[in-house]
Amino acid sequence: MDRKDMIKNLTTDHPEHTASYWAEFDDDTLLQIIELDRREVKRNVSDQLAMG
């Protein structure tokens, strides 16, 4: 995933922030944010499945 894709994905997932907001972060930070988002989604799905 290149920088442009990371910014596009984050802007889509977090519409409260603009692409220029995400562009302020370096690539490593963007990757960390994306990974945290993935973990949160995975946790939410697991929680929903556990609730039945």
DSSP file (Angstrom, degrees, kcal/mol; ACC not computed):
  #  RESIDUE AA STRUCTURE BP1 BP2  ACC     N-H-->O    O-->H-N    N-H-->O    O-->H-N    TCO  KAPPA ALPHA  PHI   PSI    X-CA   Y-CA   Z-CA
    1    1 A M              0   0    0      0, 0.0     2,-0.1     0, 0.0     0, 0.0   0.000 360.0 360.0 360.0 126.3    0.0    0.0    0.0
    2    2 A D     >  -     0   0    0      1,-0.1     4,-2.4     4,-0.0     3,-0.2  -0.397 360.0 -96.0 -91.1 174.0    1.5    3.3   -1.0
    3    3 A R  H  > S+     0   0    0      1,-0.2     4,-2.5     2,-0.2     5,-0.2   0.877 123.0  54.1 -56.5 -43.1    1.1    6.7    0.8
    4    4 A K  H  > S+     0   0    0      1,-0.2     4,-2.3     2,-0.2    -1,-0.2   0.914 110.2  46.9 -60.3 -43.6   -1.7    7.8   -1.5
    5    5 A D  H  > S+     0   0    0      2,-0.2     4,-2.8    -3,-0.2    -1,-0.2   0.896 110.7  52.4 -65.3 -40.8   -3.7    4.6   -0.8
    6    6 A M  H  X S+     0   0    0     -4,-2.4     4,-2.5     1,-0.2     5,-0.2   0.934 111.8  45.6 -61.4 -45.5   -3.1    4.9    3.0
    7    7 A I  H  X S+     0   0    0     -4,-2.5     4,-2.4     2,-0.2    -1,-0.2   0.900 113.1  50.6 -65.4 -41.0   -4.4    8.5    3.0
    8    8 A K  H  X S+     0   0    0     -4,-2.3     4,-2.0    -5,-0.2    -2,-0.2   0.932 112.2  47.0 -62.1 -45.9   -7.4    7.6    0.8
    9    9 A N  H  X S+     0   0    0     -4,-2.8     4,-2.7     1,-0.2     5,-0.2   0.919 113.5  47.4 -63.0 -44.9   -8.3    4.7    3.1
   10   10 A L  H  X S+     0   0    0     -4,-2.5     4,-2.1     1,-0.2    -1,-0.2   0.885 110.7  51.6 -66.3 -37.9   -8.0    6.7    6.3
   11   11 A T  H  < S+     0   0    0     -4,-2.4    -1,-0.2    -5,-0.2     6,-0.2   0.876 112.9  46.5 -65.5 -36.7  -10.0    9.6    4.8
   12   12 A T  H  < S+     0   0    0     -4,-2.0    -2,-0.2    -5,-0.2    -1,-0.2   0.915 116.8  43.0 -69.2 -43.9  -12.8    7.1    3.9
   13   13 A D  H  < S+     0   0    0     -4,-2.7    -2,-0.2     1,-0.3    -1,-0.2   0.745 125.0  35.0 -75.1 -24.0  -12.7    5.4    7.3
   14   14 A H    ><  +     0   0    0     -4,-2.1     3,-2.4    -5,-0.2    -1,-0.3  -0.643  65.1 171.6-130.8  73.7  -12.5    8.7    9.2
   15   15 A P  T 3  S+     0   0    0      0, 0.0    -1,-0.1     0, 0.0    -4,-0.1   0.628  71.5  75.9 -64.2 -11.0  -14.6   11.3    7.3
   16   16 A E  T 3  S+     0   0    0     -3,-0.1     2,-0.4     2,-0.1    -5,-0.1   0.642  94.8  59.7 -72.7 -11.8  -14.2   13.7   10.2
   17   17 A H  S <  S-     0   0    0     -3,-2.4    -3,-0.1    -6,-0.2     2,-0.1  -0.927  81.4-132.9-119.1 143.4  -10.6   14.3    8.9
   18   18 A T     >  -     0   0    0     -2,-0.4     4,-1.7     1,-0.1     3,-0.4  -0.398  28.0-107.6 -86.6 166.0   -9.5   15.5    5.5
   19   19 A A  H  > S+     0   0    0      1,-0.2     4,-2.1     2,-0.2     5,-0.1   0.868 121.5  57.3 -59.9 -36.7   -6.8   14.1    3.3
   20   20 A S  H  > S+     0   0    0      2,-0.2     4,-0.6     1,-0.2    -1,-0.2   0.836 102.3  55.5 -66.4 -30.3   -4.6   17.1    4.1
   21   21 A Y  H >4 S+     0   0    0     -3,-0.4     3,-1.2     1,-0.2     4,-0.3   0.955 110.8  43.5 -62.2 -50.1   -4.9   16.2    7.8
   22   22 A W  H >< S+     0   0    0     -4,-1.7     3,-1.7     1,-0.3    -2,-0.2   0.821 103.5  66.2 -66.9 -30.6   -3.6   12.6    7.1
   23   23 A A  H 3< S+     0   0    0     -4,-2.1    -1,-0.3     1,-0.3    -2,-0.2   0.700  87.6  70.3 -64.9 -18.3   -0.9   14.0    4.9
   24   24 A E  T << S+     0   0    0     -3,-1.2    -1,-0.3    -4,-0.6     2,-0.2   0.721  88.1  79.7 -69.7 -20.9    0.7   15.6    7.9
   25   25 A F  S <  S-     0   0    0     -3,-1.7     2,-0.1    -4,-0.3    -3,-0.0  -0.570  83.9-117.8 -89.6 150.6    1.7   12.2    9.3
   26   26 A D     >  -     0   0    0     -2,-0.2     4,-2.2     1,-0.1     3,-0.2  -0.363  34.6-100.5 -79.0 168.7    4.7   10.2    8.1
   27   27 A D  H  > S+     0   0    0      1,-0.2     4,-2.5     2,-0.2     5,-0.2   0.872 120.4  53.9 -59.4 -41.5    4.3    6.8    6.5
   28   28 A D  H  > S+     0   0    0      1,-0.2     4,-2.0     2,-0.2    -1,-0.2   0.907 109.7  47.8 -62.4 -41.2    5.1    4.8    9.6
   29   29 A T  H  > S+     0   0    0      2,-0.2     4,-2.4     1,-0.2    -1,-0.2   0.907 110.0  52.2 -66.6 -41.4    2.5    6.6   11.6
   30   30 A L  H  X S+     0   0    0     -4,-2.2     4,-2.4     1,-0.2    -2,-0.2   0.924 109.7  49.7 -59.9 -43.9   -0.1    6.1    8.9
   31   31 A L  H  X S+     0   0    0     -4,-2.5     4,-2.3     1,-0.2    -1,-0.2   0.889 109.9  51.1 -62.0 -39.3    0.6    2.4    8.9
   32   32 A Q  H  X S+     0   0    0     -4,-2.0     4,-2.4     2,-0.2    -1,-0.2   0.907 110.0  49.1 -64.9 -41.4    0.3    2.3   12.7
   33   33 A I  H  X S+     0   0    0     -4,-2.4     4,-2.3     2,-0.2    -2,-0.2   0.917 111.2  49.8 -64.0 -43.5   -3.1    4.1   12.6
   34   34 A I  H  X S+     0   0    0     -4,-2.4     4,-2.3     1,-0.2    -2,-0.2   0.911 110.7  50.1 -62.0 -42.6   -4.3    1.6    9.9
   35   35 A E  H  X S+     0   0    0     -4,-2.3     4,-2.3     2,-0.2    -2,-0.2   0.902 109.8  50.2 -63.6 -41.4   -3.2   -1.3   12.0
   36   36 A L  H  X S+     0   0    0     -4,-2.4     4,-2.3     2,-0.2    -1,-0.2   0.899 109.5  51.7 -63.5 -39.8   -4.9    0.0   15.1
   37   37 A D  H  X S+     0   0    0     -4,-2.3     4,-2.4     2,-0.2    -2,-0.2   0.919 109.4  50.1 -60.5 -43.9   -8.1    0.5   13.0
   38   38 A R  H  X S+     0   0    0     -4,-2.3     4,-2.6     1,-0.2    -2,-0.2   0.909 110.1  49.8 -62.1 -42.5   -7.9   -3.1   11.9
   39   39 A R  H  X S+     0   0    0     -4,-2.3     4,-2.5     2,-0.2    -1,-0.2   0.903 110.3  50.6 -63.1 -40.6   -7.4   -4.4   15.4
   40   40 A E  H  X S+     0   0    0     -4,-2.3     4,-2.5     2,-0.2    -2,-0.2   0.917 111.3  47.6 -64.3 -43.1  -10.5   -2.4   16.6
   41   41 A V  H  X S+     0   0    0     -4,-2.4     4,-2.5     2,-0.2    -2,-0.2   0.928 112.5  49.4 -62.7 -45.0  -12.6   -3.8   13.7
   42   42 A K  H  X S+     0   0    0     -4,-2.6     4,-2.3     1,-0.2    -2,-0.2   0.907 112.1  48.2 -61.1 -42.3  -11.4   -7.3   14.5
   43   43 A R  H  X S+     0   0    0     -4,-2.5     4,-2.5     2,-0.2    -1,-0.2   0.907 110.9  50.9 -64.6 -42.5  -12.2   -6.8   18.2
   44   44 A N  H  X S+     0   0    0     -4,-2.5     4,-2.3     2,-0.2    -2,-0.2   0.900 110.6  48.6 -63.5 -41.1  -15.7   -5.4   17.4
   45   45 A V  H  X S+     0   0    0     -4,-2.5     4,-2.5     2,-0.2    -1,-0.2   0.927 111.6  49.7 -64.5 -44.5  -16.5   -8.4   15.2
   46   46 A S  H  X S+     0   0    0     -4,-2.3     4,-2.1     1,-0.2    -2,-0.2   0.906 110.8  50.1 -60.9 -41.4  -15.3  -10.8   17.9
   47   47 A D  H  X S+     0   0    0     -4,-2.5     4,-1.4     2,-0.2    -1,-0.2   0.906 110.7  49.1 -63.4 -41.5  -17.4   -9.0   20.5
   48   48 A Q  H  X S+     0   0    0     -4,-2.3     4,-0.7     1,-0.2    -2,-0.2   0.904 111.5  49.0 -65.2 -41.2  -20.5   -9.2   18.2
   49   49 A L  H >< S+     0   0    0     -4,-2.5     3,-0.7     1,-0.2    -1,-0.2   0.875 108.8  53.5 -65.6 -36.6  -20.0  -12.9   17.6
   50   50 A A  H 3< S+     0   0    0     -4,-2.1    -1,-0.2     1,-0.2    -2,-0.2   0.807 103.4  56.9 -68.1 -28.8  -19.6  -13.5   21.3
   51   51 A M  H 3<        0   0    0     -4,-1.4    -1,-0.2    -5,-0.2    -2,-0.2   0.663 360.0 360.0 -78.0 -15.7  -22.9  -11.8   21.9
   52   52 A G    <<        0   0    0     -4,-0.7    -3,-0.2    -3,-0.7    -2,-0.1   0.438 360.0 360.0  91.1 360.0  -24.6  -14.2   19.6
